[in-house]
Amino acid sequence: MSTQCRFCGEAVRPDSMFCPACGQLTGMAARPAPPFPASAAKKKTDAAPAPVSDEPPPPVPLPARRWAKAEEPAADETPSAPPPASAILLPGGATVALDRTLVLGRAPELAAAEHGGTPVALDDPQRAMSRVHLVVSPTGEVVTATDPGSANGTVVERAGTAFALQPGAPTPLLPGDRLLLGDAVVVVS
């Protein structure tokens, strides 16, 4: 036994919800709904309804504001800037001072002169890192990281927040930052 689709007239199985030809919703075959249980309709609750109070409910405390204004320093105090980054800790455990421009990557030797820096080769067996993946430069009191356009990009983790470096845009680094270059992690100290 079959029915017809009301949109295209195609034969539709009685238990099908959709027409196989046009895909329209045809609905299931009309089955009688089970009768409403008479015992539930006649069932009454013997308990009295809860009394309604005219008093307002007690106030609910609000959560602490994350955007609360920081305390302003006293007149004799000046806000101190974070100390500049002075070194990076490489995945193998070696520490490199940030007293010159560093070119980090899988094989940065050939392009280090182009960026005016010292090559720092990082081990990358998975080849997730570019040959020239990141340029770290001290500029005055600030150390900056610039992604020269690596294939997988560079991510900076700072205080629990991760953000990607924009290719070609220098980004200031702070001590404690973690630089994710492919599978390698470089820590700024």
MARPA-134147 format. One line per 4 residues: number of its first residue (from 0); their letters; for each residue x, y, z of N, C-alpha, C, O. Coordinates in steps of 0.1 Angstrom, whole numbers, always signed. Layout:
NUM) A) X Y Z X Y Z X Y Z X Y Z | ...
//
This chain:
0) MSTQ) +9 -12 +0 +0 +0 +0 +9 +12 +0 +19 +13 +7 | +6 +22 -8 +14 +35 -8 +4 +46 -10 -8 +45 -13 | +9 +58 -6 +2 +70 -8 +9 +79 -18 +20 +75 -23 | +3 +90 -22 +9 +99 -31 +14 +112 -24 +7 +116 -15
4) CRFC) +25 +117 -29 +30 +130 -25 +20 +141 -29 +16 +141 -40 | +16 +149 -20 +7 +160 -23 +13 +171 -31 +6 +180 -36 | +26 +171 -33 +33 +181 -40 +36 +177 -55 +34 +185 -64 | +41 +165 -57 +45 +160 -70 +37 +149 -75 +38 +145 -87
8) GEAV) +30 +142 -66 +21 +131 -71 +29 +117 -71 +23 +107 -75 | +41 +117 -67 +49 +105 -67 +44 +95 -56 +39 +100 -46 | +46 +82 -59 +42 +72 -49 +51 +73 -37 +63 +73 -39 | +46 +73 -25 +53 +74 -13 +49 +63 -4 +37 +60 -2
12) RPDS) +59 +56 +2 +56 +45 +12 +48 +51 +24 +51 +63 +27 | +39 +44 +30 +31 +49 +41 +39 +53 +53 +35 +62 +60 | +51 +47 +55 +58 +50 +67 +70 +60 +64 +78 +63 +73 | +70 +66 +53 +80 +76 +49 +76 +90 +53 +64 +94 +51
16) MFCP) +86 +98 +58 +83 +112 +61 +85 +121 +49 +79 +132 +49 | +94 +117 +40 +98 +126 +29 +95 +119 +16 +96 +107 +15 | +91 +126 +6 +89 +121 -8 +102 +118 -14 +112 +126 -14 | +104 +106 -20 +117 +102 -26 +120 +110 -39 +131 +110 -43
20) ACGQ) +110 +116 -45 +112 +123 -57 +115 +138 -55 +125 +143 -60 | +107 +145 -47 +109 +159 -45 +115 +163 -32 +119 +174 -30 | +115 +153 -22 +121 +156 -9 +112 +164 +1 +116 +167 +12 | +100 +167 -3 +91 +174 +5 +86 +165 +17 +86 +153 +16
24) LTGM) +83 +172 +28 +79 +165 +40 +64 +161 +37 +56 +169 +35 | +62 +148 +38 +49 +143 +35 +41 +139 +48 +29 +138 +48 | +48 +137 +59 +42 +134 +71 +40 +119 +72 +39 +112 +61 | +39 +114 +83 +37 +99 +85 +22 +96 +82 +14 +105 +83
28) AARP) +20 +84 +80 +6 +80 +78 -2 +83 +90 +3 +82 +102 | -14 +87 +88 -22 +91 +99 -25 +79 +108 -32 +70 +104 | -20 +79 +120 -22 +69 +129 -31 +75 +140 -28 +87 +144 | -40 +68 +145 -48 +74 +156 -39 +76 +168 -31 +68 +172
32) APPF) -41 +88 +174 -34 +91 +187 -39 +82 +198 -51 +80 +198 | -30 +78 +207 -36 +70 +218 -45 +78 +227 -43 +90 +228 | -55 +73 +232 -64 +80 +240 -57 +86 +253 -48 +79 +258 | -62 +97 +257 -56 +103 +269 -61 +95 +281 -73 +92 +282
36) PASA) -52 +91 +289 -56 +83 +301 -67 +90 +309 -65 +101 +314 | -78 +84 +311 -89 +90 +319 -85 +92 +333 -89 +101 +340 | -76 +83 +338 -73 +84 +352 -64 +97 +355 -65 +103 +365 | -56 +101 +345 -48 +113 +347 -57 +125 +346 -54 +135 +353
40) AKKK) -67 +125 +338 -76 +137 +336 -84 +139 +349 -86 +150 +353 | -88 +128 +356 -96 +130 +367 -88 +131 +380 -94 +134 +391 | -75 +129 +379 -66 +129 +391 -66 +143 +397 -63 +153 +390 | -68 +144 +410 -68 +157 +416 -57 +156 +427 -54 +146 +433
44) TDAA) -51 +168 +429 -41 +168 +440 -48 +172 +453 -56 +181 +453 | -45 +164 +463 -51 +167 +476 -43 +177 +484 -48 +183 +494 | -31 +180 +480 -23 +189 +487 -27 +204 +484 -31 +207 +473 | -26 +212 +494 -30 +226 +492 -19 +233 +485 -7 +229 +486
48) PAPV) -23 +243 +477 -12 +250 +469 -3 +258 +479 -7 +262 +490 | +9 +260 +475 +19 +267 +483 +14 +281 +485 +9 +287 +476 | +16 +286 +497 +12 +300 +500 +21 +310 +492 +33 +308 +490 | +14 +320 +487 +21 +331 +480 +25 +342 +489 +16 +347 +497
52) SDEP) +37 +346 +489 +42 +356 +498 +42 +370 +490 +45 +370 +478 | +39 +380 +498 +40 +394 +492 +54 +400 +492 +56 +410 +486 | +63 +393 +499 +76 +398 +501 +84 +395 +488 +83 +384 +482 | +93 +404 +484 +101 +401 +472 +112 +391 +476 +116 +390 +488
56) PPPV) +117 +383 +467 +127 +373 +470 +140 +380 +474 +142 +392 +471 | +148 +373 +482 +161 +380 +486 +170 +383 +474 +169 +375 +464 | +178 +393 +475 +186 +396 +463 +197 +386 +461 +202 +380 +470 | +200 +384 +448 +211 +374 +444 +224 +382 +442 +224 +391 +435
60) PLPA) +235 +377 +449 +247 +385 +447 +252 +383 +433 +251 +372 +427 | +257 +394 +427 +263 +393 +414 +277 +388 +414 +284 +389 +424 | +281 +381 +403 +295 +376 +403 +305 +388 +403 +301 +399 +399 | +317 +385 +407 +328 +395 +407 +330 +400 +393 +330 +393 +383
64) RRWA) +332 +413 +392 +334 +419 +379 +348 +417 +374 +358 +419 +382 | +350 +412 +362 +363 +409 +357 +369 +422 +351 +381 +424 +350 | +361 +432 +348 +365 +444 +342 +367 +455 +352 +367 +467 +349 | +368 +451 +365 +369 +461 +376 +381 +470 +374 +391 +465 +369
68) KAEE) +379 +482 +377 +389 +492 +375 +401 +489 +385 +398 +487 +397 | +413 +489 +380 +424 +486 +388 +426 +498 +398 +423 +510 +395 | +432 +495 +409 +435 +506 +419 +445 +515 +413 +455 +511 +407 | +443 +528 +415 +452 +538 +409 +464 +539 +419 +462 +539 +431
72) PAAD) +476 +541 +413 +487 +542 +422 +487 +555 +430 +481 +565 +426 | +493 +555 +442 +494 +567 +450 +501 +577 +442 +508 +575 +433 | +500 +590 +447 +507 +601 +440 +522 +599 +439 +528 +604 +430 | +528 +593 +450 +543 +592 +450 +547 +580 +442 +559 +578 +440
76) ETPS) +538 +571 +438 +542 +559 +431 +540 +561 +416 +530 +568 +412 | +548 +555 +408 +547 +556 +394 +545 +541 +389 +551 +532 +394 | +536 +539 +379 +533 +526 +375 +546 +521 +368 +552 +527 +360 | +550 +509 +372 +562 +503 +366 +559 +495 +354 +550 +487 +354
80) APPP) +567 +496 +344 +566 +488 +332 +572 +475 +334 +581 +473 +342 | +567 +464 +327 +573 +451 +329 +587 +451 +324 +590 +459 +315 | +595 +443 +331 +609 +443 +326 +610 +438 +312 +602 +429 +308 | +620 +443 +304 +621 +438 +290 +626 +423 +290 +633 +419 +299
84) ASAI) +622 +417 +279 +626 +403 +277 +642 +403 +275 +647 +412 +268 | +649 +393 +281 +663 +393 +280 +669 +381 +273 +680 +381 +269 | +661 +370 +273 +666 +358 +267 +654 +349 +263 +642 +351 +267 | +657 +339 +255 +647 +329 +251 +652 +315 +255 +664 +313 +253
88) LLPG) +643 +306 +259 +646 +293 +262 +642 +284 +251 +630 +283 +248 | +651 +277 +244 +648 +269 +233 +643 +255 +237 +645 +251 +249 | +636 +248 +228 +630 +235 +232 +641 +225 +238 +637 +217 +246 | +653 +225 +233 +663 +216 +238 +669 +220 +252 +676 +212 +257
92) GATV) +665 +231 +257 +670 +236 +270 +680 +247 +269 +684 +252 +280 | +685 +250 +258 +695 +260 +256 +689 +274 +258 +677 +276 +254 | +696 +284 +263 +692 +297 +265 +700 +306 +256 +712 +305 +255 | +693 +315 +248 +699 +324 +239 +696 +338 +243 +684 +342 +245
96) ALDR) +706 +347 +245 +704 +361 +249 +698 +369 +238 +700 +366 +226 | +689 +378 +242 +683 +387 +232 +690 +400 +230 +684 +411 +231 | +703 +399 +228 +711 +411 +226 +714 +414 +211 +720 +424 +208 | +708 +406 +203 +709 +408 +188 +697 +402 +181 +689 +395 +188
100) TLVL) +695 +404 +169 +684 +399 +161 +686 +384 +159 +697 +380 +155 | +676 +376 +162 +677 +361 +160 +667 +357 +149 +655 +362 +149 | +671 +348 +141 +662 +343 +130 +660 +328 +134 +669 +320 +133 | +648 +324 +138 +645 +311 +142 +638 +304 +131 +629 +309 +124
104) GRAP) +641 +291 +129 +634 +283 +119 +640 +269 +118 +649 +265 +126 | +635 +261 +109 +640 +248 +106 +654 +248 +100 +662 +240 +103 | +656 +258 +91 +669 +259 +84 +671 +274 +80 +671 +278 +69 | +674 +283 +91 +674 +297 +88 +688 +302 +83 +689 +314 +81
108) ELAA) +697 +293 +81 +711 +298 +78 +711 +306 +65 +718 +317 +65 | +704 +302 +55 +705 +309 +42 +698 +323 +42 +703 +332 +35 | +688 +325 +50 +680 +337 +50 +683 +346 +62 +678 +357 +63 | +692 +342 +71 +695 +350 +83 +701 +363 +79 +698 +374 +85
112) AEHG) +710 +363 +69 +716 +376 +64 +706 +385 +58 +707 +398 +60 | +696 +380 +52 +685 +388 +46 +678 +396 +57 +673 +407 +55 | +676 +390 +68 +669 +396 +80 +679 +403 +89 +674 +409 +99 | +691 +402 +86 +701 +409 +94 +703 +403 +108 +704 +410 +118
116) GTPV) +702 +390 +109 +703 +384 +122 +711 +371 +123 +717 +367 +113 | +712 +365 +134 +719 +353 +137 +710 +341 +136 +699 +341 +142 | +713 +331 +128 +704 +320 +126 +704 +311 +139 +714 +308 +145 | +692 +307 +142 +690 +297 +154 +681 +286 +148 +669 +287 +147
120) ALDD) +688 +274 +145 +680 +263 +139 +674 +255 +151 +680 +252 +161 | +661 +252 +148 +653 +244 +158 +650 +230 +152 +647 +229 +140 | +651 +220 +160 +648 +206 +155 +633 +205 +153 +625 +209 +161 | +630 +200 +141 +615 +199 +137 +614 +187 +129 +613 +188 +116
124) PQRA) +613 +175 +135 +612 +162 +127 +598 +162 +120 +598 +155 +109 | +588 +168 +124 +575 +168 +118 +573 +177 +106 +564 +177 +99 | +583 +186 +105 +584 +196 +94 +571 +206 +95 +565 +209 +85 | +567 +209 +107 +556 +218 +109 +561 +233 +109 +553 +242 +110
128) MSRV) +574 +235 +109 +580 +248 +110 +586 +252 +97 +591 +243 +89 | +586 +265 +94 +591 +269 +81 +607 +270 +83 +612 +270 +94 | +614 +271 +71 +628 +273 +72 +632 +286 +79 +640 +286 +88 | +625 +297 +76 +626 +309 +84 +612 +312 +90 +603 +316 +83
132) HLVV) +610 +309 +103 +597 +309 +109 +595 +322 +117 +583 +327 +117 | +605 +327 +123 +603 +339 +132 +616 +347 +133 +627 +341 +134 | +614 +360 +134 +625 +369 +136 +623 +377 +149 +613 +383 +151 | +632 +375 +159 +631 +382 +172 +642 +392 +172 +654 +390 +171
136) SPTG) +637 +405 +174 +647 +416 +174 +645 +425 +186 +634 +429 +190 | +657 +429 +193 +656 +439 +203 +657 +453 +197 +665 +456 +189 | +647 +461 +200 +646 +475 +195 +645 +484 +207 +633 +486 +212 | +655 +490 +211 +655 +499 +223 +652 +491 +235 +659 +481 +238
140) EVVT) +642 +494 +242 +638 +488 +255 +628 +476 +252 +625 +469 +262 | +624 +474 +240 +614 +464 +237 +620 +453 +228 +628 +456 +219 | +616 +441 +230 +620 +430 +221 +607 +426 +213 +597 +424 +219 | +608 +426 +200 +597 +423 +192 +599 +410 +184 +610 +405 +182
144) ATDP) +588 +403 +181 +588 +391 +173 +580 +394 +160 +569 +400 +161 | +585 +390 +149 +579 +392 +136 +579 +379 +129 +589 +372 +127 | +567 +375 +124 +565 +363 +116 +567 +368 +102 +559 +375 +97 | +578 +363 +95 +580 +368 +81 +571 +362 +71 +573 +364 +59
148) GSAN) +561 +354 +75 +551 +348 +66 +553 +333 +65 +552 +327 +55 | +555 +327 +77 +556 +313 +78 +543 +306 +74 +532 +311 +75 | +545 +293 +69 +533 +286 +64 +523 +283 +75 +511 +285 +72 | +527 +279 +87 +518 +275 +97 +516 +286 +107 +508 +285 +117
152) GTVV) +523 +297 +106 +521 +309 +115 +527 +306 +128 +532 +296 +132 | +527 +317 +136 +533 +317 +150 +522 +321 +160 +515 +331 +157 | +521 +314 +171 +511 +317 +181 +519 +322 +194 +529 +315 +197 | +514 +332 +200 +520 +337 +213 +509 +334 +224 +498 +338 +223
156) ERAG) +514 +327 +234 +506 +325 +246 +510 +335 +257 +522 +335 +261 | +501 +344 +262 +505 +353 +272 +494 +353 +282 +482 +356 +279 | +498 +350 +295 +488 +350 +306 +476 +342 +303 +465 +346 +306 | +478 +330 +297 +466 +321 +294 +459 +324 +282 +449 +317 +279
160) TAFA) +462 +334 +274 +455 +338 +262 +465 +336 +250 +476 +340 +251 | +460 +329 +240 +468 +327 +228 +463 +336 +217 +451 +337 +215 | +472 +341 +209 +469 +349 +197 +479 +347 +187 +491 +345 +190 | +475 +347 +174 +484 +345 +163 +491 +358 +159 +485 +369 +159
164) LQPG) +504 +357 +156 +511 +369 +151 +506 +372 +136 +504 +362 +128 | +505 +384 +133 +501 +388 +119 +514 +388 +111 +524 +394 +116 | +515 +382 +100 +527 +382 +92 +532 +396 +89 +524 +404 +84 | +545 +398 +91 +551 +411 +88 +549 +422 +99 +555 +432 +98
168) APTP) +541 +419 +109 +538 +429 +119 +546 +426 +132 +544 +416 +138 | +555 +435 +136 +562 +432 +148 +553 +433 +161 +545 +442 +162 | +555 +423 +170 +547 +422 +182 +556 +423 +194 +566 +415 +194 | +554 +432 +203 +563 +432 +215 +562 +419 +224 +551 +414 +225
172) LLPG) +573 +415 +229 +573 +403 +237 +575 +407 +252 +582 +417 +255 | +570 +399 +261 +571 +401 +275 +577 +388 +281 +575 +378 +276 | +584 +390 +293 +589 +378 +299 +577 +369 +303 +567 +373 +308 | +578 +356 +301 +568 +346 +303 +560 +343 +291 +552 +333 +291
176) DRLL) +561 +350 +280 +554 +346 +268 +559 +333 +263 +571 +330 +264 | +550 +325 +257 +554 +313 +250 +551 +314 +235 +540 +318 +231 | +561 +312 +227 +560 +312 +213 +559 +298 +207 +567 +290 +209 | +548 +296 +200 +545 +283 +194 +549 +283 +179 +542 +290 +171
180) LGDA) +559 +277 +175 +564 +276 +162 +563 +262 +157 +571 +254 +159 | +552 +259 +150 +549 +246 +146 +547 +237 +158 +538 +240 +166 | +556 +227 +160 +555 +218 +172 +565 +223 +183 +564 +217 +194 | +573 +232 +180 +583 +237 +190 +577 +248 +198 +569 +256 +194
184) VVVV) +581 +249 +211 +577 +259 +220 +590 +266 +225 +599 +260 +230 | +590 +280 +224 +601 +288 +228 +596 +297 +239 +585 +304 +237 | +602 +298 +250 +598 +306 +262 +606 +318 +263 +619 +317 +263 | +600 +330 +264 +607 +342 +266 +609 +345 +281 +600 +343 +289
188) S) +621 +349 +285 +624 +351 +299 +631 +365 +300 +634 +369 +311
//
